[in-house]
Structure formats: structure tokens, C-alpha cells
Amino acid sequence: MKNIINRLINHEILSKQEAKSTLIEISNGNCNSHQIAAFLTVYMMRNITIEELSGFREALLELCIPVNFSAYNTIDLCGTGGDGKDTFNISTLSSFIVAGAGYKVAKHGNYGVSSISGSSNVMEQMGVKFSNNQEFLTRCIEEANIAILHAPLFHPAMKNVGPIRKELGVKTFFNMLGPMVNPSFPKFQMVGVFSLELARMYAYLYQKTETKFAILHGLEGFDEVSLTDNVKIITNSTETINSPSDFLFDKIQLSDIKGGNTVEESAKIFHKVLSGNGSEAQNNVVLVNSALAIQTISELSYSDSLEKAKESLFSKNALSKLNTLIKLSN
């Protein structure tokens, strides 16, 4: 590891195989916490290459505890986080709306590292149980249309890195990896990323897979469609820049979609929106992301997908899926 860190400090880059081997070394407990912190810090000082990102991804997928959802057409809605915008849990809320619209969701998530409340924080607060038990997860997919895959339970490789990430408290390349290492290998993915450069890398890596994908990047740095700015969308066959009006909504302000200051506040916002009592801006931002996910997994047009999302939210189908998941957890 000392040799690798010295090379990185001297501005060398790792090959795909070297990146993969290094992450496996870390996962096997062969590096101390200072070495891991130094390794993570180097990548905050310089950009990661496609080869390095690809090697890290391969290592995590090779070491993960897999989940078998091959009998279902599942989608994951997952952002990298790390955009520093402190919005409420938009992609997690959208996941329940997609589930309420009748689609199967394999939601990969984790505790917030650089934000107050990550996907797992809010799910735990609502009473959802985390498990890597195949039978339990299959029941969740069948009865609630959604399974929550809490990353640390599926990536034992992360246990040596988790506490260090938490202490550093800033985004690391693990933020970049999160959406790409779903242990259930979903057939469809809607991924939000915090930079245009990362959107390009994701597109390059996803083109080499069987996944049908939509990669979202808000041009002001959001890892989702925020309706505050224009958004770049890259799919298997298209690349577009869309404004809020293209999504049939008005532009909103960042202050309209801010998250809570505590996990409890975040959970209250979550429940309020799913119960149909969200503000217009909160509802709209969740609906646009849900509609894009439905469009990714189905053959529907955007406007038809939006109608399905609205019906799921306002009929409280989405809320019912959350309640079913909580009941299964208990």
C-alpha cells in the first residue's frame, strides 16, 4: 500500500487491475486506517480516471453478497450524493412512487456521509428493517414492490472504510461508486451524479453493460432533477439538456426543496410528501424524478409516465407501499 500511495502522490495513475487489487487489499484488512485515509484523500485532490473507477467497481461487485432478483424487472433510483445541496430525500421518495405505480424497485442506499440524512438514515427512522436475507427481500419485492438494500450489509469490503469515511465527513470516490455497485444487478437504473465529468464516465461504463439506464446531472451541480436548473440526461441512445418546462413544470428555488436539519425532520418531510401533504414544489420535484424512472423501465412516453407517477402519489398507493414495507420489517 505504501508504494501505491507514493505513486499516487507523485501524480501517477493506477491501471484498472491495480485499482481493483488495491481495493481488495483494503477490504481484506491488510491496510491500516491512516493508509486508507491517505488513499481516499489523494482522490479528493485529483480526478479519478475511468480505468481506476472501473477497477474499484469490479472489486466491490466481486466481493459483494449478491441478491437474486432475476425473476423481476427491477429498477434502482440512486444518486451519488455529495452534491452539497442538502435537498430532502428525493430519489428515495421517488422510489416509493415508482413502486406505487406498479414497478419493482431494488433501492440501494447508505447512511449520509456528507449530508445530514442519507437514504438509509430516513428509512431506519421510518421503521424499515435492513437485512441481506434473500427470503425477506423477495417478500419485500413481491408485497411492497420495493426492497431496501442497505449497502454495508452487502459490501463487507466497506467495513474497513465506513468509519474512516464518516470521520472524514466529505465526499470520496465511494460516493461515485455507490450507484454502480447495487448487489442485485438491476436491469434498469436511473442514476444521479454530481458532476458532468462523472456523468460522462458513467455513460462510458454503463454502455459496456446490459443495463438500460438514464444518467441525470443538474447543471448547477445537482445529482437529480431539481427543477431549479437545466439537467443533462444521458440514456443508452440519447443525450439531451432539458429545462423545467420540458418536464411540464415551472422552475423552483433551492429553498423550496431543502431537507431537514435532523434525521427526524427529514423523516417528517418524507412522510408529509408521501401522504399527499407536500408543497407544490416538493411534489413536483418528486414527480419529475419518478416519471423519468417510469419512462426508463417502461415503454411509456414522458407525459404518460408523469400521469402514472401522479396517480401513485395522490391515490396514496406510494404511501401504502411504505406502510407495507414497515409492516414486513416488524
Helices and strands as residue ranges (DSSP letters): H 2-9, H 16-27, H 33-45, H 50-63, E 74-79, H 90-100, E 104-109, H 119-125, H 134-144, E 146-150, H 151-154, G 156-158, H 162-168, H 173-177, G 178-181, E 188-192, H 196-206, E 212-218, E 231-235, E 239-242, G 244-247, G 254-257, H 263-274, H 280-297, H 302-314, H 317-329
